[in-house]
Amino acid sequence: MNTKIALTLNAKRYDIDVEEDFAHFLTAQMKQDFEFHGNNDLKLLLQAYVRKNFALYQQEKQMGELIDRLQNL
């Protein structure tokens, strides 16, 4: 089942349809990065994008290190 999540950027509201189980996770993450019930500017969006990509970079780096360790066992 899909759930709608709304976010306002530059005074324009965007509704995003996502699966219900993902919606809980996404809502929690968005509340950390944005003014969830107010307006957000593009600078805030860019900052959140860079933070999330840096976290993804770190996770992928850690996974690569774990794979290397497992292959060397």
PDB file of N, CA, C and O in Angstrom, chain B, residues numbered from 101:
ATOM      1  N   MET B 101       0.843  -1.178   0.000  1.00  0.00           N
ATOM      2  CA  MET B 101       0.000   0.000   0.000  1.00  0.00           C
ATOM      3  C   MET B 101       0.889   1.243   0.000  1.00  0.00           C
ATOM      4  O   MET B 101       1.899   1.283   0.704  1.00  0.00           O
ATOM      5  N   ASN B 102       0.526   2.239  -0.772  1.00  0.00           N
ATOM      6  CA  ASN B 102       1.289   3.475  -0.850  1.00  0.00           C
ATOM      7  C   ASN B 102       0.829   4.490   0.184  1.00  0.00           C
ATOM      8  O   ASN B 102      -0.341   4.540   0.562  1.00  0.00           O
ATOM      9  N   THR B 103       1.783   5.294   0.628  1.00  0.00           N
ATOM     10  CA  THR B 103       1.525   6.367   1.574  1.00  0.00           C
ATOM     11  C   THR B 103       2.086   7.650   0.986  1.00  0.00           C
ATOM     12  O   THR B 103       3.159   7.642   0.383  1.00  0.00           O
ATOM     13  N   LYS B 104       1.359   8.762   1.159  1.00  0.00           N
ATOM     14  CA  LYS B 104       1.834  10.055   0.662  1.00  0.00           C
ATOM     15  C   LYS B 104       2.597  10.786   1.761  1.00  0.00           C
ATOM     16  O   LYS B 104       2.165  10.854   2.912  1.00  0.00           O
ATOM     17  N   ILE B 105       3.735  11.323   1.369  1.00  0.00           N
ATOM     18  CA  ILE B 105       4.526  12.178   2.248  1.00  0.00           C
ATOM     19  C   ILE B 105       4.640  13.521   1.543  1.00  0.00           C
ATOM     20  O   ILE B 105       4.909  13.572   0.343  1.00  0.00           O
ATOM     21  N   ALA B 106       4.439  14.595   2.271  1.00  0.00           N
ATOM     22  CA  ALA B 106       4.490  15.930   1.673  1.00  0.00           C
ATOM     23  C   ALA B 106       5.687  16.697   2.219  1.00  0.00           C
ATOM     24  O   ALA B 106       6.027  16.597   3.397  1.00  0.00           O
ATOM     25  N   LEU B 107       6.317  17.466   1.335  1.00  0.00           N
ATOM     26  CA  LEU B 107       7.428  18.333   1.713  1.00  0.00           C
ATOM     27  C   LEU B 107       7.301  19.612   0.902  1.00  0.00           C
ATOM     28  O   LEU B 107       6.983  19.573  -0.287  1.00  0.00           O
ATOM     29  N   THR B 108       7.550  20.740   1.544  1.00  0.00           N
ATOM     30  CA  THR B 108       7.464  22.029   0.866  1.00  0.00           C
ATOM     31  C   THR B 108       8.869  22.563   0.609  1.00  0.00           C
ATOM     32  O   THR B 108       9.673  22.717   1.529  1.00  0.00           O
ATOM     33  N   LEU B 109       9.147  22.843  -0.668  1.00  0.00           N
ATOM     34  CA  LEU B 109      10.419  23.410  -1.104  1.00  0.00           C
ATOM     35  C   LEU B 109      10.144  24.682  -1.887  1.00  0.00           C
ATOM     36  O   LEU B 109       9.370  24.687  -2.844  1.00  0.00           O
ATOM     37  N   ASN B 110      10.791  25.757  -1.462  1.00  0.00           N
ATOM     38  CA  ASN B 110      10.590  27.053  -2.124  1.00  0.00           C
ATOM     39  C   ASN B 110       9.113  27.382  -2.305  1.00  0.00           C
ATOM     40  O   ASN B 110       8.678  27.797  -3.379  1.00  0.00           O
ATOM     41  N   ALA B 111       8.364  27.190  -1.247  1.00  0.00           N
ATOM     42  CA  ALA B 111       6.931  27.519  -1.190  1.00  0.00           C
ATOM     43  C   ALA B 111       6.069  26.669  -2.117  1.00  0.00           C
ATOM     44  O   ALA B 111       4.929  27.036  -2.403  1.00  0.00           O
ATOM     45  N   LYS B 112       6.595  25.538  -2.590  1.00  0.00           N
ATOM     46  CA  LYS B 112       5.803  24.631  -3.409  1.00  0.00           C
ATOM     47  C   LYS B 112       5.752  23.276  -2.718  1.00  0.00           C
ATOM     48  O   LYS B 112       6.783  22.719  -2.340  1.00  0.00           O
ATOM     49  N   ARG B 113       4.549  22.758  -2.560  1.00  0.00           N
ATOM     50  CA  ARG B 113       4.354  21.485  -1.873  1.00  0.00           C
ATOM     51  C   ARG B 113       4.525  20.331  -2.854  1.00  0.00           C
ATOM     52  O   ARG B 113       3.980  20.346  -3.958  1.00  0.00           O
ATOM     53  N   TYR B 114       5.291  19.334  -2.429  1.00  0.00           N
ATOM     54  CA  TYR B 114       5.511  18.134  -3.222  1.00  0.00           C
ATOM     55  C   TYR B 114       4.979  16.940  -2.439  1.00  0.00           C
ATOM     56  O   TYR B 114       5.318  16.754  -1.270  1.00  0.00           O
ATOM     57  N   ASP B 115       4.147  16.135  -3.086  1.00  0.00           N
ATOM     58  CA  ASP B 115       3.628  14.905  -2.495  1.00  0.00           C
ATOM     59  C   ASP B 115       4.380  13.733  -3.113  1.00  0.00           C
ATOM     60  O   ASP B 115       4.500  13.622  -4.333  1.00  0.00           O
ATOM     61  N   ILE B 116       4.878  12.872  -2.252  1.00  0.00           N
ATOM     62  CA  ILE B 116       5.670  11.731  -2.689  1.00  0.00           C
ATOM     63  C   ILE B 116       4.936  10.466  -2.271  1.00  0.00           C
ATOM     64  O   ILE B 116       4.606  10.303  -1.096  1.00  0.00           O
ATOM     65  N   ASP B 117       4.678   9.575  -3.212  1.00  0.00           N
ATOM     66  CA  ASP B 117       4.051   8.287  -2.910  1.00  0.00           C
ATOM     67  C   ASP B 117       5.133   7.240  -2.717  1.00  0.00           C
ATOM     68  O   ASP B 117       5.955   7.009  -3.603  1.00  0.00           O
ATOM     69  N   VAL B 118       5.124   6.609  -1.549  1.00  0.00           N
ATOM     70  CA  VAL B 118       6.080   5.538  -1.259  1.00  0.00           C
ATOM     71  C   VAL B 118       5.348   4.398  -0.564  1.00  0.00           C
ATOM     72  O   VAL B 118       4.241   4.574  -0.054  1.00  0.00           O
ATOM     73  N   GLU B 119       5.976   3.235  -0.550  1.00  0.00           N
ATOM     74  CA  GLU B 119       5.413   2.088   0.152  1.00  0.00           C
ATOM     75  C   GLU B 119       5.306   2.402   1.639  1.00  0.00           C
ATOM     76  O   GLU B 119       6.135   3.127   2.190  1.00  0.00           O
ATOM     77  N   GLU B 120       4.301   1.863   2.269  1.00  0.00           N
ATOM     78  CA  GLU B 120       4.001   2.202   3.657  1.00  0.00           C
ATOM     79  C   GLU B 120       5.159   1.898   4.605  1.00  0.00           C
ATOM     80  O   GLU B 120       5.464   2.708   5.480  1.00  0.00           O
ATOM     81  N   ASP B 121       5.809   0.741   4.443  1.00  0.00           N
ATOM     82  CA  ASP B 121       6.895   0.404   5.358  1.00  0.00           C
ATOM     83  C   ASP B 121       8.086   1.348   5.188  1.00  0.00           C
ATOM     84  O   ASP B 121       8.763   1.671   6.165  1.00  0.00           O
ATOM     85  N   PHE B 122       8.344   1.789   3.966  1.00  0.00           N
ATOM     86  CA  PHE B 122       9.418   2.755   3.714  1.00  0.00           C
ATOM     87  C   PHE B 122       9.020   4.147   4.183  1.00  0.00           C
ATOM     88  O   PHE B 122       9.880   4.939   4.567  1.00  0.00           O
ATOM     89  N   ALA B 123       7.743   4.449   4.156  1.00  0.00           N
ATOM     90  CA  ALA B 123       7.258   5.782   4.537  1.00  0.00           C
ATOM     91  C   ALA B 123       7.638   6.129   5.969  1.00  0.00           C
ATOM     92  O   ALA B 123       7.983   7.277   6.249  1.00  0.00           O
ATOM     93  N   HIS B 124       7.582   5.174   6.871  1.00  0.00           N
ATOM     94  CA  HIS B 124       7.952   5.431   8.266  1.00  0.00           C
ATOM     95  C   HIS B 124       9.423   5.822   8.372  1.00  0.00           C
ATOM     96  O   HIS B 124       9.772   6.779   9.062  1.00  0.00           O
ATOM     97  N   PHE B 125      10.271   5.081   7.690  1.00  0.00           N
ATOM     98  CA  PHE B 125      11.702   5.376   7.695  1.00  0.00           C
ATOM     99  C   PHE B 125      11.969   6.731   7.049  1.00  0.00           C
ATOM    100  O   PHE B 125      12.692   7.557   7.607  1.00  0.00           O
ATOM    101  N   LEU B 126      11.389   6.957   5.881  1.00  0.00           N
ATOM    102  CA  LEU B 126      11.624   8.200   5.149  1.00  0.00           C
ATOM    103  C   LEU B 126      11.136   9.411   5.931  1.00  0.00           C
ATOM    104  O   LEU B 126      11.814  10.438   5.955  1.00  0.00           O
ATOM    105  N   THR B 127       9.996   9.315   6.560  1.00  0.00           N
ATOM    106  CA  THR B 127       9.468  10.420   7.356  1.00  0.00           C
ATOM    107  C   THR B 127      10.421  10.767   8.494  1.00  0.00           C
ATOM    108  O   THR B 127      10.685  11.943   8.745  1.00  0.00           O
ATOM    109  N   ALA B 128      10.936   9.760   9.181  1.00  0.00           N
ATOM    110  CA  ALA B 128      11.883  10.006  10.278  1.00  0.00           C
ATOM    111  C   ALA B 128      13.145  10.684   9.765  1.00  0.00           C
ATOM    112  O   ALA B 128      13.659  11.603  10.402  1.00  0.00           O
ATOM    113  N   GLN B 129      13.647  10.239   8.620  1.00  0.00           N
ATOM    114  CA  GLN B 129      14.851  10.829   8.051  1.00  0.00           C
ATOM    115  C   GLN B 129      14.601  12.267   7.598  1.00  0.00           C
ATOM    116  O   GLN B 129      15.434  13.146   7.820  1.00  0.00           O
ATOM    117  N   MET B 130      13.468  12.500   6.972  1.00  0.00           N
ATOM    118  CA  MET B 130      13.150  13.843   6.485  1.00  0.00           C
ATOM    119  C   MET B 130      12.971  14.823   7.639  1.00  0.00           C
ATOM    120  O   MET B 130      13.307  16.000   7.512  1.00  0.00           O
ATOM    121  N   LYS B 131      12.441  14.342   8.764  1.00  0.00           N
ATOM    122  CA  LYS B 131      12.294  15.211   9.931  1.00  0.00           C
ATOM    123  C   LYS B 131      13.646  15.645  10.476  1.00  0.00           C
ATOM    124  O   LYS B 131      13.756  16.713  11.079  1.00  0.00           O
ATOM    125  N   GLN B 132      14.676  14.830  10.270  1.00  0.00           N
ATOM    126  CA  GLN B 132      16.031  15.193  10.687  1.00  0.00           C
ATOM    127  C   GLN B 132      16.650  16.232   9.752  1.00  0.00           C
ATOM    128  O   GLN B 132      17.444  17.068  10.184  1.00  0.00           O
ATOM    129  N   ASP B 133      16.286  16.176   8.480  1.00  0.00           N
ATOM    130  CA  ASP B 133      16.936  17.014   7.461  1.00  0.00           C
ATOM    131  C   ASP B 133      16.179  18.286   7.114  1.00  0.00           C
ATOM    132  O   ASP B 133      16.781  19.252   6.645  1.00  0.00           O
ATOM    133  N   PHE B 134      14.874  18.302   7.337  1.00  0.00           N
ATOM    134  CA  PHE B 134      14.053  19.409   6.858  1.00  0.00           C
ATOM    135  C   PHE B 134      13.117  19.935   7.941  1.00  0.00           C
ATOM    136  O   PHE B 134      12.889  19.282   8.960  1.00  0.00           O
ATOM    137  N   GLU B 135      12.588  21.116   7.702  1.00  0.00           N
ATOM    138  CA  GLU B 135      11.458  21.641   8.474  1.00  0.00           C
ATOM    139  C   GLU B 135      10.250  20.925   7.883  1.00  0.00           C
ATOM    140  O   GLU B 135       9.701  21.353   6.868  1.00  0.00           O
ATOM    141  N   PHE B 136       9.842  19.843   8.518  1.00  0.00           N
ATOM    142  CA  PHE B 136       8.871  18.929   7.917  1.00  0.00           C
ATOM    143  C   PHE B 136       7.512  19.564   7.684  1.00  0.00           C
ATOM    144  O   PHE B 136       6.834  19.220   6.717  1.00  0.00           O
ATOM    145  N   HIS B 137       7.099  20.482   8.546  1.00  0.00           N
ATOM    146  CA  HIS B 137       5.774  21.094   8.397  1.00  0.00           C
ATOM    147  C   HIS B 137       5.861  22.549   7.960  1.00  0.00           C
ATOM    148  O   HIS B 137       4.880  23.283   8.073  1.00  0.00           O
ATOM    149  N   GLY B 138       7.021  22.981   7.462  1.00  0.00           N
ATOM    150  CA  GLY B 138       7.182  24.357   7.008  1.00  0.00           C
ATOM    151  C   GLY B 138       7.874  24.390   5.659  1.00  0.00           C
ATOM    152  O   GLY B 138       8.015  23.367   4.989  1.00  0.00           O
ATOM    153  N   ASN B 139       8.292  25.556   5.280  1.00  0.00           N
ATOM    154  CA  ASN B 139       8.956  25.746   3.992  1.00  0.00           C
ATOM    155  C   ASN B 139      10.452  25.474   4.129  1.00  0.00           C
ATOM    156  O   ASN B 139      11.055  25.749   5.166  1.00  0.00           O
ATOM    157  N   ASN B 140      11.034  24.934   3.073  1.00  0.00           N
ATOM    158  CA  ASN B 140      12.469  24.653   3.008  1.00  0.00           C
ATOM    159  C   ASN B 140      13.035  25.296   1.754  1.00  0.00           C
ATOM    160  O   ASN B 140      12.400  25.276   0.699  1.00  0.00           O
ATOM    161  N   ASP B 141      14.226  25.865   1.867  1.00  0.00           N
ATOM    162  CA  ASP B 141      14.830  26.443   0.670  1.00  0.00           C
ATOM    163  C   ASP B 141      15.732  25.406  -0.015  1.00  0.00           C
ATOM    164  O   ASP B 141      16.011  24.345   0.543  1.00  0.00           O
ATOM    165  N   LEU B 142      16.171  25.728  -1.207  1.00  0.00           N
ATOM    166  CA  LEU B 142      16.968  24.787  -1.989  1.00  0.00           C
ATOM    167  C   LEU B 142      18.332  24.522  -1.361  1.00  0.00           C
ATOM    168  O   LEU B 142      18.888  23.439  -1.541  1.00  0.00           O
ATOM    169  N   LYS B 143      18.878  25.480  -0.637  1.00  0.00           N
ATOM    170  CA  LYS B 143      20.157  25.275   0.029  1.00  0.00           C
ATOM    171  C   LYS B 143      20.047  24.135   1.043  1.00  0.00           C
ATOM    172  O   LYS B 143      20.947  23.301   1.141  1.00  0.00           O
ATOM    173  N   LEU B 144      18.959  24.101   1.785  1.00  0.00           N
ATOM    174  CA  LEU B 144      18.736  23.037   2.757  1.00  0.00           C
ATOM    175  C   LEU B 144      18.604  21.684   2.057  1.00  0.00           C
ATOM    176  O   LEU B 144      19.121  20.679   2.544  1.00  0.00           O
ATOM    177  N   LEU B 145      17.924  21.660   0.934  1.00  0.00           N
ATOM    178  CA  LEU B 145      17.786  20.441   0.154  1.00  0.00           C
ATOM    179  C   LEU B 145      19.151  19.949  -0.316  1.00  0.00           C
ATOM    180  O   LEU B 145      19.444  18.757  -0.223  1.00  0.00           O
ATOM    181  N   LEU B 146      19.976  20.845  -0.815  1.00  0.00           N
ATOM    182  CA  LEU B 146      21.307  20.471  -1.285  1.00  0.00           C
ATOM    183  C   LEU B 146      22.158  19.947  -0.125  1.00  0.00           C
ATOM    184  O   LEU B 146      22.877  18.960  -0.280  1.00  0.00           O
ATOM    185  N   GLN B 147      22.079  20.598   1.021  1.00  0.00           N
ATOM    186  CA  GLN B 147      22.845  20.144   2.187  1.00  0.00           C
ATOM    187  C   GLN B 147      22.417  18.741   2.601  1.00  0.00           C
ATOM    188  O   GLN B 147      23.265  17.902   2.908  1.00  0.00           O
ATOM    189  N   ALA B 148      21.132  18.481   2.614  1.00  0.00           N
ATOM    190  CA  ALA B 148      20.624  17.154   2.970  1.00  0.00           C
ATOM    191  C   ALA B 148      21.087  16.116   1.953  1.00  0.00           C
ATOM    192  O   ALA B 148      21.458  15.002   2.324  1.00  0.00           O
ATOM    193  N   TYR B 149      21.067  16.472   0.689  1.00  0.00           N
ATOM    194  CA  TYR B 149      21.509  15.568  -0.374  1.00  0.00           C
ATOM    195  C   TYR B 149      22.979  15.204  -0.186  1.00  0.00           C
ATOM    196  O   TYR B 149      23.345  14.034  -0.297  1.00  0.00           O
ATOM    197  N   VAL B 150      23.809  16.178   0.091  1.00  0.00           N
ATOM    198  CA  VAL B 150      25.240  15.927   0.275  1.00  0.00           C
ATOM    199  C   VAL B 150      25.460  15.062   1.525  1.00  0.00           C
ATOM    200  O   VAL B 150      26.265  14.132   1.487  1.00  0.00           O
ATOM    201  N   ARG B 151      24.759  15.350   2.631  1.00  0.00           N
ATOM    202  CA  ARG B 151      24.896  14.543   3.851  1.00  0.00           C
ATOM    203  C   ARG B 151      24.525  13.089   3.598  1.00  0.00           C
ATOM    204  O   ARG B 151      25.235  12.181   4.029  1.00  0.00           O
ATOM    205  N   LYS B 152      23.421  12.868   2.905  1.00  0.00           N
ATOM    206  CA  LYS B 152      22.971  11.497   2.656  1.00  0.00           C
ATOM    207  C   LYS B 152      23.931  10.761   1.720  1.00  0.00           C
ATOM    208  O   LYS B 152      24.177   9.568   1.898  1.00  0.00           O
ATOM    209  N   ASN B 153      24.468  11.461   0.732  1.00  0.00           N
ATOM    210  CA  ASN B 153      25.425  10.821  -0.155  1.00  0.00           C
ATOM    211  C   ASN B 153      26.738  10.524   0.545  1.00  0.00           C
ATOM    212  O   ASN B 153      27.385   9.523   0.238  1.00  0.00           O
ATOM    213  N   PHE B 154      27.146  11.370   1.477  1.00  0.00           N
ATOM    214  CA  PHE B 154      28.346  11.094   2.249  1.00  0.00           C
ATOM    215  C   PHE B 154      28.135   9.858   3.125  1.00  0.00           C
ATOM    216  O   PHE B 154      29.030   9.021   3.243  1.00  0.00           O
ATOM    217  N   ALA B 155      26.959   9.742   3.736  1.00  0.00           N
ATOM    218  CA  ALA B 155      26.646   8.557   4.538  1.00  0.00           C
ATOM    219  C   ALA B 155      26.659   7.305   3.659  1.00  0.00           C
ATOM    220  O   ALA B 155      27.172   6.266   4.074  1.00  0.00           O
ATOM    221  N   LEU B 156      26.107   7.392   2.467  1.00  0.00           N
ATOM    222  CA  LEU B 156      26.119   6.268   1.529  1.00  0.00           C
ATOM    223  C   LEU B 156      27.543   5.906   1.138  1.00  0.00           C
ATOM    224  O   LEU B 156      27.885   4.726   1.063  1.00  0.00           O
ATOM    225  N   TYR B 157      28.376   6.912   0.889  1.00  0.00           N
ATOM    226  CA  TYR B 157      29.787   6.694   0.560  1.00  0.00           C
ATOM    227  C   TYR B 157      30.482   5.927   1.685  1.00  0.00           C
ATOM    228  O   TYR B 157      31.211   4.969   1.428  1.00  0.00           O
ATOM    229  N   GLN B 158      30.255   6.350   2.930  1.00  0.00           N
ATOM    230  CA  GLN B 158      30.882   5.688   4.072  1.00  0.00           C
ATOM    231  C   GLN B 158      30.400   4.238   4.204  1.00  0.00           C
ATOM    232  O   GLN B 158      31.192   3.344   4.501  1.00  0.00           O
ATOM    233  N   GLN B 159      29.104   4.007   3.982  1.00  0.00           N
ATOM    234  CA  GLN B 159      28.565   2.648   4.066  1.00  0.00           C
ATOM    235  C   GLN B 159      29.171   1.750   2.993  1.00  0.00           C
ATOM    236  O   GLN B 159      29.535   0.607   3.269  1.00  0.00           O
ATOM    237  N   GLU B 160      29.278   2.261   1.782  1.00  0.00           N
ATOM    238  CA  GLU B 160      29.846   1.461   0.696  1.00  0.00           C
ATOM    239  C   GLU B 160      31.318   1.169   0.945  1.00  0.00           C
ATOM    240  O   GLU B 160      31.798   0.078   0.638  1.00  0.00           O
ATOM    241  N   LYS B 161      32.025   2.124   1.492  1.00  0.00           N
ATOM    242  CA  LYS B 161      33.434   1.927   1.829  1.00  0.00           C
ATOM    243  C   LYS B 161      33.566   0.844   2.898  1.00  0.00           C
ATOM    244  O   LYS B 161      34.428  -0.029   2.789  1.00  0.00           O
ATOM    245  N   GLN B 162      32.721   0.892   3.929  1.00  0.00           N
ATOM    246  CA  GLN B 162      32.740  -0.115   4.986  1.00  0.00           C
ATOM    247  C   GLN B 162      32.382  -1.498   4.442  1.00  0.00           C
ATOM    248  O   GLN B 162      32.983  -2.495   4.843  1.00  0.00           O
ATOM    249  N   MET B 163      31.407  -1.563   3.532  1.00  0.00           N
ATOM    250  CA  MET B 163      31.038  -2.848   2.944  1.00  0.00           C
ATOM    251  C   MET B 163      32.201  -3.422   2.139  1.00  0.00           C
ATOM    252  O   MET B 163      32.458  -4.625   2.190  1.00  0.00           O
ATOM    253  N   GLY B 164      32.899  -2.575   1.402  1.00  0.00           N
ATOM    254  CA  GLY B 164      34.063  -3.028   0.644  1.00  0.00           C
ATOM    255  C   GLY B 164      35.144  -3.575   1.558  1.00  0.00           C
ATOM    256  O   GLY B 164      35.763  -4.594   1.252  1.00  0.00           O
ATOM    257  N   GLU B 165      35.375  -2.903   2.677  1.00  0.00           N
ATOM    258  CA  GLU B 165      36.366  -3.370   3.646  1.00  0.00           C
ATOM    259  C   GLU B 165      35.948  -4.703   4.263  1.00  0.00           C
ATOM    260  O   GLU B 165      36.782  -5.588   4.456  1.00  0.00           O
ATOM    261  N   LEU B 166      34.655  -4.847   4.572  1.00  0.00           N
ATOM    262  CA  LEU B 166      34.156  -6.120   5.119  1.00  0.00           C
ATOM    263  C   LEU B 166      34.280  -7.250   4.108  1.00  0.00           C
ATOM    264  O   LEU B 166      34.652  -8.367   4.467  1.00  0.00           O
ATOM    265  N   ILE B 167      33.976  -6.972   2.869  1.00  0.00           N
ATOM    266  CA  ILE B 167      34.097  -7.994   1.811  1.00  0.00           C
ATOM    267  C   ILE B 167      35.550  -8.422   1.680  1.00  0.00           C
ATOM    268  O   ILE B 167      35.839  -9.613   1.564  1.00  0.00           O
ATOM    269  N   ASP B 168      36.463  -7.460   1.698  1.00  0.00           N
ATOM    270  CA  ASP B 168      37.884  -7.791   1.614  1.00  0.00           C
ATOM    271  C   ASP B 168      38.312  -8.677   2.785  1.00  0.00           C
ATOM    272  O   ASP B 168      39.035  -9.656   2.597  1.00  0.00           O
ATOM    273  N   ARG B 169      37.861  -8.328   3.997  1.00  0.00           N
ATOM    274  CA  ARG B 169      38.212  -9.135   5.184  1.00  0.00           C
ATOM    275  C   ARG B 169      37.651 -10.544   5.084  1.00  0.00           C
ATOM    276  O   ARG B 169      38.330 -11.514   5.420  1.00  0.00           O
ATOM    277  N   LEU B 170      36.409 -10.657   4.623  1.00  0.00           N
ATOM    278  CA  LEU B 170      35.786 -11.972   4.496  1.00  0.00           C
ATOM    279  C   LEU B 170      36.477 -12.828   3.445  1.00  0.00           C
ATOM    280  O   LEU B 170      36.615 -14.039   3.618  1.00  0.00           O
ATOM    281  N   GLN B 171      36.908 -12.206   2.366  1.00  0.00           N
ATOM    282  CA  GLN B 171      37.599 -12.947   1.313  1.00  0.00           C
ATOM    283  C   GLN B 171      38.982 -13.418   1.747  1.00  0.00           C
ATOM    284  O   GLN B 171      39.511 -14.385   1.198  1.00  0.00           O
ATOM    285  N   ASN B 172      39.567 -12.740   2.728  1.00  0.00           N
ATOM    286  CA  ASN B 172      40.897 -13.098   3.199  1.00  0.00           C
ATOM    287  C   ASN B 172      40.885 -14.043   4.383  1.00  0.00           C
ATOM    288  O   ASN B 172      41.942 -14.343   4.937  1.00  0.00           O
ATOM    289  N   LEU B 173      39.713 -14.523   4.788  1.00  0.00           N
ATOM    290  CA  LEU B 173      39.626 -15.483   5.905  1.00  0.00           C
ATOM    291  C   LEU B 173      40.056 -16.852   5.486  1.00  0.00           C
ATOM    292  O   LEU B 173      40.045 -17.778   6.297  1.00  0.00           O
TER     293      LEU B 173
END
